[in-house]
Amino acid sequence: MDDPELPLAETERALSDLERVNRWLFGLAAFRRVVLPLALGAERTRVVDVGTGSGQVAADLARAARRRGVEVRVVGVDRKLSHLVFGRRRGHDQLRVVASADALPFADGAADWVVSNLFFHHFGGAANRRIVGEMTRVGRRGAAVVDLRRSRLAAALFGLAARLLRLGPVAADDGRISVLQSWSVADVSRWRPPGADRPKRLFPFRFALVLERQLRRERGER
């Protein structure tokens, strides 16, 4: 889906397929389980979603928070304008910015949380360290990463899932590569920054990495 030469119609078919995967294979629920408790810490929370794609996952988070009386304002970041335009047509509520994940165009602490979903398996450890550094720079309260966790069972089951969900060739190929490129928890522990919580296993076949900043107390400590 990131191929700049991919025709627009195929890009949009693949994004639509990915939304169906998130909906039926528990992707939305896995992300909510990690990020929603973080977002509920205030009446209004600003979230930057890195590698947002269509914005479906972040929009689902905002709806879940709203049901609990918290307004989550989302800024979706993606390097492909076509992904963001598709999300706008789908009605996913967010502001949209075209930018690279390793050079976020925001001031230090501009958001409360910076998050990503199914994004870090696209990069190596060194690149992920740079991206996490940018996320924690922009996130006043911290950052959260949810991504695929390496599993032989997941690799074996993906082909069946792709057929049952009738994925198009682009989404099916992207999903197969994503499963093969996914990280083990031990691998994540090697590139996570100092002070980050240990990555946690999530159902199904995912991990979560949360980097929560220790904010200065309101009584004015320097």
N, C-alpha and C positions, 0 to 999 in steps of 0.2 A: 504493500500500500504506500510505501514511502518512495517508490520509484518515480522520479520526475517525468519519465516518459509514459507512465501509465495513463491510458485514456480516461477522461473524466467519468464516463459511464461505468467503467470497470472499477474506478476508485469508489464511486458512490455505491455500487453493488457490494463491494467488499466492506465498506463502513456499515451498510445495512445488515450484512451478515454478522459482523462483529457485535452489533447491538443485540441481535438475536442470541448469539453465544452468551453474552453477558446476562441476558434475561433468563435464559433457560439452564445455564450451567453454573448458576449461583455466583457469578462474578459481581453483580451489584450488591448482593448480600455480604460477600466477603469484604468488600471495600467499606461498606457502611459499618460493619462490625468493628473495624479498626478506627475509622476517621470520625464517625458520628460522636462517640464519647468525647473526642478532643474538641469538636466544634460546639458542643453544648456547654462549654465553660463560660459563655457570656451571652447576653441578649442578642448581640449582633457580632458576627464573625466574618472576617474577610479571608477568603481562600483563593490561592493561586493554584490551578491544576495544570501541571507540566505534562506536555504530550497528551493534551485533552482529546484529540481526535474529534469526534462529533460532539463531545461534551455530555454524552448520555450519563456517564457514571457520576460526574459532578452534579448534574441536574437532579439525579435521583437522591444524592446526598442532601441537596438543598431542600427538596420536598420532605424528606424524612425529618430534617431539623425543624422545618416550619410546623410540622404536626406536633412538635414538642415545644413550640413557642419561641424558637430561635430563628432569627433571620441570618441566613448564610449567603453572602454575596460572593459570587464566583467570577474570577478572571481566568479564562481558558487560554493556555499558550500552546501553540503548535507551529511548526515550521512550514506547514503546507496550508495555504489559504483555502484550497478546495475542501479540506477537512472542516474548517471553521464555517465556511459557507453552507456546507451540507448540514451541519449542526444547527445553524440558524433556521434553515428551512424546516428542520424537524421540530423546531419550537423549543429547543433546549435553552433554558434561560441562563445566560452568562454574558459578560463582556468578553471580547475576543481580541487576542494580540498575536500577530505573526512574529515569532522570535525563536532563537535557538536556546535550548535548555541550559547550555553552559555559559550563556551570557544574557541572563534575564534583564530586561530593560526596566527594572524597578529599583527604587532606593532601598537602602538597608532598612529592614523592619517594616516594609511597606504593607505587608499582609500579616494576619495572625498566624496562619498555617500555609505552608506550601506542600502540596501533595502530588503523588503520581500513581497511576495504576497501569500495570502491564506495559511498562516503558523501559525499565532498566535492563531487561534481557537483550535489548538491541545493542548494548555497548559492552566494552571490556571493563575490567576493574578500575584502570586509571581514569577512564572517561567518567565512570560512575562516581568516583571520588570527587571529580571536578563538579559534576552536576549536583551532588549532595552539598558540596560547599556553597554553590549558588543558592540552593533551596534554603539552607540554614541562614544564609546572609539575609535573604528577603523575608523569611518567616520570623516574626517577632517572638512567637511562642514555640516555634519549631517546625519540623518537617516530618512527613510520613510517606513511606514507600510501600506499596503492595504490588507483588509481582509473582510470576510463576515460580514454583519450586520444582526442582528436577526430580523426576519420578519415572521409573520404567513403566509403571502401570499407566501413568498419564500418557506416555508415548504410545503404548499399546492401544489405549482406548480412544485416542483422538480420531483415528481414521473412522471408527464406528460412529462417533459423535458427528463428524463432518457429514457423513452420509445421512444420518437421521435428521439433521438440521438442513440438509440440502444446500450446503455451502457452495458458493461459486468457486471456480478454480483459484482465483487470487486469494480469497480468504482461507481456503483450504490449505494452499501452499504456505501462506504466511503463518497460519496456525501451526502447521507441522514444523516449520523452521523455529518458531517461537518456543515450542515444547523442547526441541533439541538444544536450543541455546539457553534454556532456563538455568537458574543458579541453584546450587545446593545451599543449605543453611551454613555449612562450613565455609563455602566460597564467599558468601555475603559477609561473614564474620571477618574475612581477611581484608575486604575493602571498605568496611564501615568505618566511619571516623572515630577517633578516640572520644569516649564519653557517651557514645550511642548505646541504647539498650541492645541486648542481644536479639538478633532476629528470631521471630516466633513463627512456628508452623501454623498455617491456616488451612481449613477445609474450604474448597477442594484444591489440592496441589498448589498451594500458594504459601508465601511467607510475608511477614510484615516487619518493617524496620521503622521504629519511631525514634526521632531525635528531638527530645523536649528540652527547651532552654530553661535554665534556672533564672527566672526574672528577678530583677531587684525588687525588694520589698517596697510597698507604697510609702513606708515611713521615711524614705529618703536616703537609704544607704548608698554610698558611693563605691 
